[in-house]
């Protein structure tokens, strides 16, 4: 997953006068919503805390910070998330969350990394063109035997604090088209002094009228009237829209300078009745994608009070009919959009089912909150987060044609795929690749397979262990330690995971860190002595995360 580049942050220094005014304005109160601090007040309070706690947080004059997200609890407790730069360079693993009491006083912080951030120089020995060559080679190595076309690689100088002692590094997004004209991409992190590869990971994420959809029946759609026709653009959900990619592919993405981006020409219709329920009508897949965007927006609003995927009330957009027989869907931070292929018709159909659209949009939520690094255990958690929320979106929708279950992509698989879903959250290993239980090698797995550990935890926490039938689908979830787990329900799982993601997790959170984050979230929501808190611990232990 690509990172969004941030502007320079405001300086840490805050005047004593400002601090005094804040203290007067926010004198102790935990009363009603009218007395809760605003987002702006929370940011001001956090700025005071940063000035006071700079040494403890490892902040120096060479560093700047940028607010990424703000959460204000019902009782006025504030959580302000920051990204960090060092001598104007982005710091991977520099993110942290400041926690403040209702009166604005500092309570503590969660940091992605705790090491001292200091470099002798920010001048690289390895040139940018050589870093680009290494990244291009790494992309070719993952596609042996394929002739890649239009391969580009754009390096960005960063400070890597995620992999041991902080070091100067090149983060390079290498992109190309495969033999079928479909996109492939890989981000490569290279030591800017020695030229050694530090890490690498794939950077494409593999999930009022009406419309006749492929997978969800006839569904309601909010659209925009334009003269004598309608656009598939929802003004009630931040202008979210769906466009036709015309079976073309991007010539570049994820941080590179785009020569040509596949179109996203918004769909229009004369009578505001969209699609015919088959792939013959190009608008049908657009109905699924737009409906999936709508119900995902609604889930995060209804369940978590989040106003849009970025939390800013602005809509994202979808492109359907991307590429040729393209067996993938992905989220792209650079356009803040979802892209869906039509599938090859043998293994997969159009990748626009409810749980897949929810999965992809959840990547957007993650990118605006914890920004879990898309490699190692944090990458597994990134994918698990999308599977968890994609599943909860499917349940929340209450759609009779696509009832909620703990399978991922069951609607899109075809006979040639060899199994009836892409992933199984009750027992992830049913796909033959995913991990049910944590082990010391979890971080070496592909993130789509190490996600099984988080998926298994989520299922156990919500539904409990053992065999049960949910909406006609048989689920059977054994534990890794032979224990019996009693579930606390899907709503409480969602509340705990969302709070952990938005308040406690950082870019480097691993499975042990996720256990701590979700326990903290359960403590906040239900109390440390609650059954919910105990269930979180039991579910993690049941997947060998102790």
C-alpha positions, 0 to 999 in steps of 0.5 A, a space after each residue: 500500500 502506498 503512503 500519502 505524502 504529507 505537507 510539512 508539519 506545524 512546529 512543536 513550540 507552543 507559547 506559554 500564553 496559548 497553554 494558559 488559554 487552553 488551560 482556562 478554556 478546557 478546565 476539567 469537565 467530562 459533561 455532555 457533548 456540548 462540553 467535549 473538546 473539538 478537533 481543533 482544541 484536541 490538536 491544540 492540547 496535543 501541541 502543548 503536550 508535544 512541547 512538554 513531552 518532546 524529550 520523552 517522545 524522542 522529538 528534536 529540533 531536526 524533526 517536524 510532526 503532522 497531524 494525521 487523525 484525531 479521535 475525541 471520545 464521548 467523555 472528552 478523552 482525546 487521541 491525536 495521531 501524528 506522522 513525523 519527518 526528519 530534516 524534511 524526510 518522511 520517517 517510516 515508523 515515526 508515527 505516534 499517538 498522543 493520549 490526552 485526558 478530557 481536560 487536555 493533560 497528557 496521559 501517554 503515547 503509543 509510538 511505532 518505534 522507540 529508538 533515537 532518531 538521529 542520522 549523521 547525514 541525509 545525503 545518500 551514497 546510492 544515487 536515485 537512478 541506482 535505487 530505481 534500477 534495484 527496485 525494477 530488478 526486484 519487480 522483475 524477480 517476482 515475475 520471472 518468465 514474464 515480459 513486463 512492459 512500461 516498467 517505471 520506478 520512482 525513488 523517494 528518500 526517507 528515513 527507515 525507523 522500522 527495521 532496527 537502527 534508523 537509516 537513510 533509505 530509498 523507498 521506490 515504487 516500481 510499476 509495470 504492465 504484465 503480458 496481459 496489460 494488467 498492472 503489477 507493482 512492488 515497493 522496495 526499500 533500499 539502504 541509501 548508504 550501502 545499497 542493500 535491500 531492506 524490505 519489499 512488498 506488493 503494493 496493489 491490494 488483492 478485495 434515488 434510483 435503483 440498480 440490478 446488480 450481479 450479486 446483491 439483487 435490486 438495490 437502491 442508489 442515490 444519484 445526481 440529476 444532470 439535465 435529462 439524465 443521471 450520473 452514478 454519483 451519490 451526493 448524500 455520501 460525499 459525492 462517491 461515484 463509479 466510473 468505467 475504466 473501459 478495460 484499460 489499465 494505468 500506465 503508472 500508479 502508486 507514487 509515479 508520474 502518470 502518463 495515462 491513468 485508465 479512465 473513470 468516466 462516470 456512468 450515466 443513465 436516462 431513466 435512473 434504473 441501472 444495469 440488468 443483473 448480467 455482465 452484458 450491461 456494463 452498468 451492472 458491475 457499476 451497480 455492485 461497486 456503487 452499492 458496496 461503496 454506499 453500504 460501506 460508508 453506512 457501516 462506518 457511519 452507523 457503527 463507528 460514527 465515522 464520516 466517510 472513509 477518510 473521516 472528512 465527509 468526502 467520497 472516494 470513487 470506484 473504477 470497474 471494467 479495469 484491464 483485460 480478464 483482470 483477476 483482482 481488485 485494489 485500493 490505491 492511496 494516490 487516488 483514494 479510489 477502488 479499482 475492480 477487474 472483471 475476472 477471467 470468467 473461469 476462476 473469478 467473476 467481476 470482483 465487485 461483491 459486497 465483502 470485496 468492496 468493503 475490504 478495499 474501502 477498509 484499506 482506505 480507513 487503515 491508510 488514514 489511521 494506523 497506516 499499517 505497513 504492508 509487509 511482515 506481521 503488520 501487513 498481515 494485520 492490514 489485510 486482516 483489518 480489511 477482511 474483518 470490516 469487509 465481513 462486518 459490512 456484509 452483515 450490516 447490509 442485511 442484503 437477502 441476496 448476499 447474506 452475511 457470513 465469514 467467507 471472503 469473496 464467495 460470490 465471485 469465485 467460479 468452478 475453476 478456482 477449486 474452492 468456494 471462497 477466497 478466504 475462510 475466517 473461521 478456519 483460514 487454513 482451509 484455503 491451503 495457504 493461510 495460517 490459523 495460528 501465530 508462529 515465529 515465522 508468521 512475519 515471513 508469510 505473504 500478507 494475504 496468508 499471515 492475515 489468517 491469524 487476525 481473521 481467526 482471532 476475529 471470528 473466535 471473538 465474535 462467534 466463539 469456537 466450535 461448529 455453527 451454521 450462520 445464514 445457511 453457511 456451516 462454520 467450524 472454528 477449532 482453537 490452536 491451544 485446544 481451548 473453548 472460546 465464547 463469542 461476544 458478538 459481531 458488533 462488539 468485535 467491530 467496536 473493539 477492532 475499530 478503536 484499536 485501529 484508530 487509537 492504539 495501533 501504529 504502522 509497525 504494530 505486530 500481532 503481539 502489539 495487536 493483542 495489547 491494542 485490542 485489550 486496551 480498546 476493550 478496557 476503554 469500552 467495557 472495563 478491564 474486569 469485563 467479560 469482553 476484556 477477558 474474551 479478547 485475551 482468550 481469543 488471542 491465546 486461542 490463536 497462539 498470540 500470548 
